[in-house]
Amino acid sequence: MHNLFKKSHIFYINQAKSDQEGMDIAEAVSLFSGFFYGTELLMKNIRKLVWAAVFLALGLILPFFTGQIPEIGNKLLPMHIPVLLCGFVCGWKYGLLVGFITPVFRSMLFGMPPLLTAIGMAFELAAYGTVTGVLYKRLGKSKARIGL
């Protein structure tokens, strides 16, 4: 955000300078490329934030589907799946936040899981989101293998 502010500040300074004196084509291209870079960075962060909100909503909704069937609901907790995906798609910071918020928020809204269990799950899911984000960033989309 700080870089975006600097770029927009430079934009306004350059705009004031260009109003006073003529601007050649190279200065204009430099000016607009800096402005669009800041806008692109802002849009990328907004996109990540929206995806994180979608994964948080999925983490709140998915347990309803498996909870209706007791045989599956006792063995499968799909709250983990959106957190893992959030770590992959949005990065480790968003994975950490979504992982920590999802069980606590679900406990406060719906009463399940119980609050003490939700606090333990919050740390567990935060670790899942962080680890998946960090590993995906380090290994990337390459065919890297983890040796055992």
C-alpha positions as CSV (number, residue, x, y, z in Angstrom):
1,M,0.0,0.0,0.0
2,H,2.9,2.3,0.8
3,N,4.3,1.9,-2.8
4,L,0.9,2.6,-4.2
5,F,0.7,5.9,-2.2
6,K,4.2,6.9,-3.4
7,K,3.3,6.2,-7.0
8,S,0.0,8.2,-6.8
9,H,1.9,11.0,-5.0
10,I,4.4,11.0,-7.8
11,F,1.6,11.0,-10.3
12,Y,0.1,14.2,-8.8
13,I,3.5,15.9,-8.6
14,N,4.2,15.0,-12.3
15,Q,0.7,16.1,-13.2
16,A,1.2,19.5,-11.6
17,K,4.6,19.7,-13.4
18,S,3.1,18.8,-16.7
19,D,0.4,21.5,-16.3
20,Q,3.1,24.1,-15.9
21,E,5.4,23.0,-18.7
22,G,5.2,20.7,-21.7
23,M,5.7,16.9,-21.4
24,D,7.3,14.8,-24.0
25,I,6.1,11.3,-25.0
26,A,8.7,9.4,-22.9
27,E,7.6,11.3,-19.7
28,A,4.0,10.6,-20.4
29,V,4.6,6.9,-20.9
30,S,6.6,6.7,-17.7
31,L,3.9,8.6,-15.8
32,F,1.1,6.4,-17.0
33,S,3.0,3.1,-16.6
34,G,3.6,4.0,-12.9
35,F,0.0,4.9,-12.4
36,F,-1.3,1.6,-13.9
37,Y,1.3,-0.4,-12.0
38,G,-0.1,0.9,-8.8
39,T,-3.7,0.2,-9.9
40,E,-2.8,-3.3,-11.0
41,L,-1.2,-4.0,-7.6
42,L,-4.3,-2.7,-5.8
43,M,-6.6,-4.9,-8.0
44,K,-4.4,-8.0,-7.3
45,N,-4.8,-7.4,-3.5
46,I,-8.6,-6.9,-3.9
47,R,-8.8,-10.1,-5.9
48,K,-7.0,-12.0,-3.2
49,L,-9.3,-10.5,-0.5
50,V,-12.4,-11.5,-2.4
51,W,-11.1,-15.0,-2.9
52,A,-10.3,-15.2,0.8
53,A,-13.9,-14.1,1.6
54,V,-15.2,-16.8,-0.7
55,F,-13.0,-19.5,1.0
56,L,-14.2,-18.2,4.4
57,A,-17.8,-18.5,3.3
58,L,-17.2,-22.1,2.0
59,G,-15.6,-23.0,5.4
60,L,-18.7,-21.8,7.1
61,I,-21.2,-23.5,4.7
62,L,-19.5,-26.9,3.8
63,P,-19.9,-28.5,7.3
64,F,-23.7,-28.2,6.9
65,F,-23.7,-30.7,4.0
66,T,-21.7,-33.4,5.8
67,G,-23.3,-32.8,9.1
68,Q,-26.6,-34.0,7.7
69,I,-25.3,-37.5,7.3
70,P,-23.9,-38.8,10.6
71,E,-21.7,-41.5,9.1
72,I,-19.8,-39.0,7.0
73,G,-20.2,-36.0,9.4
74,N,-18.3,-37.8,12.2
75,K,-15.3,-38.7,10.0
76,L,-15.0,-35.8,7.5
77,L,-14.8,-32.1,8.4
78,P,-14.7,-30.1,5.2
79,M,-13.7,-26.9,7.0
80,H,-10.1,-27.8,6.3
81,I,-10.5,-27.9,2.5
82,P,-11.3,-24.2,1.9
83,V,-8.4,-23.2,4.2
84,L,-6.0,-25.4,2.2
85,L,-7.2,-23.9,-1.0
86,C,-7.0,-20.4,0.3
87,G,-3.3,-21.0,1.2
88,F,-2.7,-22.1,-2.4
89,V,-4.6,-19.5,-4.2
90,C,-4.2,-16.4,-2.0
91,G,-0.9,-17.0,-0.2
92,W,0.2,-17.8,3.3
93,K,-1.0,-14.5,4.9
94,Y,-4.6,-15.0,3.8
95,G,-4.4,-18.7,4.5
96,L,-3.3,-17.9,8.1
97,L,-6.1,-15.4,8.6
98,V,-8.9,-17.5,7.0
99,G,-7.6,-20.6,8.9
100,F,-7.8,-18.8,12.2
101,I,-11.0,-17.0,11.7
102,T,-13.1,-19.8,10.2
103,P,-13.6,-22.2,13.2
104,V,-14.0,-19.3,15.7
105,F,-16.5,-17.5,13.5
106,R,-18.5,-20.7,12.9
107,S,-18.5,-21.4,16.6
108,M,-19.9,-18.0,17.4
109,L,-22.5,-18.1,14.6
110,F,-23.7,-21.7,14.8
111,G,-22.5,-23.1,18.0
112,M,-20.5,-25.9,16.3
113,P,-17.7,-26.7,17.0
114,P,-17.8,-25.8,20.7
115,L,-15.8,-22.7,21.5
116,L,-12.9,-24.6,23.2
117,T,-12.6,-27.0,20.3
118,A,-12.9,-24.1,17.9
119,I,-9.9,-22.3,19.5
120,G,-7.8,-25.4,19.1
121,M,-9.0,-25.8,15.5
122,A,-8.2,-22.2,14.8
123,F,-4.5,-22.7,15.5
124,E,-4.5,-26.0,13.5
125,L,-6.2,-24.5,10.5
126,A,-4.0,-21.4,10.7
127,A,-1.0,-23.7,10.5
128,Y,-2.5,-25.5,7.5
129,G,-3.2,-22.3,5.6
130,T,0.3,-21.0,6.4
131,V,2.2,-24.2,5.5
132,T,0.3,-24.7,2.2
133,G,0.9,-21.1,1.2
134,V,4.6,-21.2,2.0
135,L,5.2,-24.6,0.3
136,Y,3.3,-23.5,-2.8
137,K,5.4,-20.3,-3.0
138,R,8.7,-22.2,-2.5
139,L,7.9,-25.2,-4.8
140,G,5.7,-23.3,-7.2
141,K,4.1,-25.0,-10.2
142,S,7.3,-26.8,-11.0
143,K,7.6,-30.6,-10.8
144,A,9.7,-30.3,-7.7
145,R,9.6,-33.3,-5.4
146,I,10.0,-33.5,-1.7
147,G,12.5,-36.3,-0.8
148,L,11.8,-38.5,2.1
